[in-house]
Amino acid sequence: MFLVSKIFWLVAQPLSLSFLAALAGLMAMAAGLRRIGVLFSGLGALTLFVTLFTAAGPYALQTLEDRFPRPAAPASLACIIVLGGAFENEVMAGRGGMEFNQAADRFIETVVLAKRYPEARILVSGGDGSFSGAYAGDADASRGFLAAFGVSDERLIREEESRTTFENARNTKAILAENGLSNCALVTSAFHMPRSVGLFRALDIPIIPWPTDYRTSGNIGLGFDFTQPSLNAQLTTTAVREWIGLLAYYLSGRTPSMLPAP
């Protein structure tokens, strides 16, 4: 299922769909099917225009980010769960050091919480999500980063097998039970929080949603946007992937609702 989802996403992301539609249009025209060719070419152009020059994607991402506002700081926490996906593990394997992608806020926020709640354990859930499986996952990579900010290794619990959000939740449930932990905050990107909460709830894991890594301002409206096509494409790709993930988990019965509520 993991490899199927990876391959599916190579095709389903907006820029890939635009290219494939344009290619299908050219092939249809070459075969003498002019109307079908024009239809596919038009669909490809429309998808590309919406992706690059409208706020539809950023707005869809903002909708997810707004779903779970950050709560007031609790009086205490026994556990801080952080979902992986922030380290550039392939780059680190080739160049060494610590390299992050846009989700770095997940671990920055974890350090902040670890300082605020010095008795809390930190559970880092994340294995190698690459095709090859040849790299260290976030659970392993996080050790050096957290240690650099004074978080002792004794506080860490590393879950190094998961490659999907479902596996994050399933494996975390077992680890929490083994260690007798509850009263946990869940740290992940704000747009990823609805899917994560849905999975954790479906497995009866009580958590306090703690969103971070916001990608939108919170003030985006629908309309044209010709000022930042590359950023629009990036945000649209992230939004489409997350909405597809929500739909897939709902249709497969892994979450009770497509868009979990606070």
C-alpha positions as CSV (number, residue, x, y, z in Angstrom):
1,M,0.0,0.0,0.0
2,F,2.9,2.4,0.8
3,L,4.4,2.0,-2.7
4,V,1.0,2.2,-4.3
5,S,0.3,5.5,-2.6
6,K,3.8,6.8,-3.7
7,I,3.2,5.9,-7.3
8,F,-0.3,7.2,-7.3
9,W,0.9,10.6,-6.0
10,L,3.5,10.9,-8.8
11,V,0.6,10.9,-11.2
12,A,-2.1,12.7,-9.1
13,Q,-0.2,15.9,-8.3
14,P,-1.4,19.0,-10.2
15,L,1.6,19.6,-12.4
16,S,1.8,15.9,-13.3
17,L,-1.9,15.9,-14.3
18,S,-1.3,19.0,-16.4
19,F,1.5,17.4,-18.3
20,L,-0.3,14.1,-18.7
21,A,-3.5,15.8,-20.0
22,A,-1.4,17.8,-22.5
23,L,0.4,14.7,-23.6
24,A,-2.9,12.8,-24.0
25,G,-4.2,15.7,-26.1
26,L,-1.2,15.7,-28.4
27,M,-1.5,11.9,-28.8
28,A,-5.2,12.2,-29.6
29,M,-4.6,14.9,-32.2
30,A,-1.8,12.8,-33.8
31,A,-4.3,9.9,-34.0
32,G,-6.8,12.2,-35.8
33,L,-9.1,12.6,-32.8
34,R,-9.1,16.4,-32.8
35,R,-12.0,17.1,-30.5
36,I,-10.7,14.7,-27.8
37,G,-7.2,16.2,-28.3
38,V,-8.5,19.7,-27.8
39,L,-10.5,18.6,-24.7
40,F,-7.5,17.0,-23.0
41,S,-5.2,19.9,-23.9
42,G,-7.7,22.4,-22.5
43,L,-8.1,20.4,-19.3
44,G,-4.3,20.4,-18.9
45,A,-4.1,24.2,-19.5
46,L,-6.9,24.8,-17.1
47,T,-5.3,22.7,-14.4
48,L,-2.0,24.5,-14.9
49,F,-3.7,27.9,-14.8
50,V,-5.6,27.2,-11.6
51,T,-2.4,25.8,-10.0
52,L,-0.2,28.7,-10.9
53,F,-2.4,31.8,-11.1
54,T,-5.3,31.4,-8.6
55,A,-5.5,31.2,-4.8
56,A,-7.6,28.0,-4.9
57,G,-4.8,25.8,-3.7
58,P,-3.6,28.1,-0.9
59,Y,-7.2,28.6,0.2
60,A,-7.8,24.8,0.3
61,L,-4.6,24.5,2.5
62,Q,-5.7,27.4,4.7
63,T,-9.0,25.6,5.3
64,L,-7.1,22.6,6.8
65,E,-4.8,24.8,8.8
66,D,-7.7,26.6,10.4
67,R,-9.5,23.4,11.4
68,F,-7.6,22.9,14.7
69,P,-6.5,26.1,16.4
70,R,-3.7,25.8,18.9
71,P,-5.1,25.4,22.4
72,A,-4.1,27.2,25.6
73,A,-1.0,25.7,27.2
74,P,-2.0,22.9,29.5
75,A,-0.8,22.8,33.1
76,S,1.2,19.7,32.5
77,L,2.1,17.2,29.8
78,A,3.3,13.6,30.3
79,C,4.3,13.1,26.6
80,I,5.0,15.1,23.5
81,I,4.4,13.2,20.3
82,V,6.0,14.6,17.1
83,L,5.3,13.2,13.7
84,G,8.3,12.9,11.4
85,G,8.7,14.4,7.9
86,A,10.9,17.3,8.6
87,F,14.4,16.1,8.0
88,E,16.1,15.9,4.6
89,N,17.5,12.5,5.3
90,E,18.8,11.9,1.8
91,V,20.7,15.2,1.8
92,M,22.0,14.4,5.3
93,A,23.3,11.0,4.2
94,G,25.3,12.6,1.4
95,R,26.5,15.8,3.1
96,G,26.2,15.2,6.9
97,G,24.9,17.8,9.4
98,M,21.3,18.6,10.1
99,E,19.1,19.6,7.1
100,F,15.4,20.3,7.3
101,N,12.6,20.9,4.9
102,Q,9.6,23.3,5.4
103,A,8.2,21.1,8.2
104,A,11.2,22.0,10.5
105,D,8.8,23.8,12.8
106,R,7.6,20.4,14.1
107,F,10.9,19.9,15.8
108,I,11.4,23.5,16.8
109,E,8.0,23.5,18.5
110,T,8.9,20.2,20.2
111,V,12.0,21.8,21.7
112,V,9.9,24.7,23.0
113,L,7.5,22.2,24.6
114,A,10.3,20.1,25.9
115,K,11.7,23.1,27.7
116,R,8.3,24.1,29.0
117,Y,7.4,20.6,30.3
118,P,10.8,19.2,31.5
119,E,9.2,16.0,32.9
120,A,7.5,15.1,29.6
121,R,8.8,12.3,27.4
122,I,9.3,13.0,23.7
123,L,8.0,10.4,21.3
124,V,9.3,10.9,17.8
125,S,7.4,8.8,15.2
126,G,8.9,8.5,11.8
127,G,10.9,6.0,9.7
128,D,12.3,6.3,6.3
129,G,9.6,7.2,3.9
130,S,11.7,7.1,0.7
131,F,11.2,4.6,-2.1
132,S,14.5,2.9,-1.4
133,G,14.3,2.7,2.4
134,A,18.0,3.3,2.5
135,Y,18.1,6.4,4.8
136,A,17.7,7.1,8.4
137,G,14.2,8.2,9.4
138,D,13.3,11.3,11.5
139,A,13.1,9.3,14.7
140,D,16.8,8.5,14.3
141,A,17.9,11.8,12.9
142,S,16.1,13.8,15.7
143,R,18.4,12.5,18.4
144,G,21.3,14.8,17.5
145,F,19.1,17.8,17.0
146,L,17.3,17.5,20.3
147,A,20.5,16.8,22.2
148,A,22.0,20.0,20.8
149,F,19.2,21.9,22.5
150,G,19.6,20.1,25.9
151,V,16.9,17.5,25.5
152,S,18.5,14.4,27.1
153,D,18.4,11.1,25.3
154,E,16.7,9.5,28.3
155,R,13.5,11.5,27.6
156,L,13.3,10.2,24.0
157,I,11.2,7.4,22.7
158,R,12.0,6.7,19.0
159,E,9.4,4.9,16.8
160,E,11.5,4.2,13.7
161,E,9.2,1.9,11.6
162,S,6.4,4.1,10.4
163,R,6.3,5.4,6.8
164,T,2.7,6.8,6.7
165,T,0.5,8.7,9.1
166,F,-1.6,5.6,9.7
167,E,1.5,3.8,10.8
168,N,2.5,6.7,12.9
169,A,-0.8,6.4,14.8
170,R,-0.8,2.6,15.0
171,N,2.7,2.3,16.2
172,T,2.4,5.1,18.7
173,K,-0.6,3.5,20.3
174,A,1.4,0.4,21.1
175,I,4.4,2.5,22.5
176,L,2.2,4.6,24.7
177,A,0.6,1.5,26.1
178,E,4.0,-0.1,26.8
179,N,5.2,3.0,28.6
180,G,2.0,3.8,30.4
181,L,1.8,7.3,28.9
182,S,-1.2,9.5,28.5
183,N,-1.9,13.3,28.5
184,C,0.1,13.8,25.3
185,A,0.3,16.7,22.9
186,L,0.5,15.8,19.2
187,V,2.8,18.1,17.2
188,T,2.6,18.2,13.5
189,S,2.0,20.6,10.6
190,A,-1.3,22.5,10.9
191,F,-2.5,21.3,7.5
192,H,-1.7,17.7,8.5
193,M,-3.5,17.9,11.9
194,P,-7.1,17.0,10.7
195,R,-5.9,13.7,9.1
196,S,-3.6,13.0,12.1
197,V,-6.4,13.6,14.7
198,G,-8.8,11.5,12.7
199,L,-6.4,8.5,12.8
200,F,-5.5,8.9,16.4
201,R,-9.2,9.2,17.4
202,A,-10.1,6.2,15.4
203,L,-7.5,4.2,17.4
204,D,-8.7,5.7,20.7
205,I,-5.6,7.6,21.4
206,P,-6.4,10.8,23.4
207,I,-4.2,13.7,22.3
208,I,-4.0,17.5,22.6
209,P,-3.6,18.8,19.0
210,W,-0.7,21.2,18.8
211,P,-0.4,22.5,15.3
212,T,2.6,24.2,13.9
213,D,4.3,24.8,10.5
214,Y,1.7,27.1,9.1
215,R,2.1,27.8,5.3
216,T,-0.7,30.4,4.9
217,S,-1.4,33.8,6.4
218,G,-5.0,32.9,7.4
219,N,-6.4,35.7,5.4
220,I,-6.5,34.2,1.9
221,G,-9.6,34.5,-0.2
222,L,-10.5,32.9,-3.5
223,G,-9.5,34.8,-6.6
224,F,-6.7,35.2,-9.2
225,D,-3.1,35.6,-8.0
226,F,-0.5,36.4,-10.6
227,T,2.2,37.5,-8.1
228,Q,3.6,34.2,-6.9
229,P,3.0,31.3,-9.3
230,S,5.7,29.0,-8.0
231,L,4.5,29.4,-4.4
232,N,0.9,28.9,-5.5
233,A,2.0,25.6,-7.2
234,Q,3.8,24.5,-4.1
235,L,0.8,25.2,-1.8
236,T,-1.7,23.7,-4.2
237,T,0.4,20.5,-4.4
238,T,0.5,20.3,-0.6
239,A,-3.3,20.9,-0.3
240,V,-4.2,18.4,-3.0
241,R,-2.1,15.7,-1.4
242,E,-3.6,16.3,2.0
243,W,-7.2,16.4,0.8
244,I,-6.6,13.1,-1.1
245,G,-5.1,11.6,2.0
246,L,-8.2,12.6,4.0
247,L,-10.5,11.1,1.4
248,A,-8.5,7.9,1.1
249,Y,-8.4,7.3,4.8
250,Y,-12.1,8.0,5.1
251,L,-13.1,5.7,2.2
252,S,-10.9,2.9,3.5
253,G,-12.6,3.1,6.9
254,R,-9.5,4.3,8.8
255,T,-11.1,7.5,10.0
256,P,-14.8,8.0,10.9
257,S,-15.2,11.3,9.1
258,M,-13.4,12.9,6.1
259,L,-12.7,16.2,7.9
260,P,-12.5,15.6,11.7
261,A,-13.8,18.4,13.8
262,P,-12.1,19.9,16.9
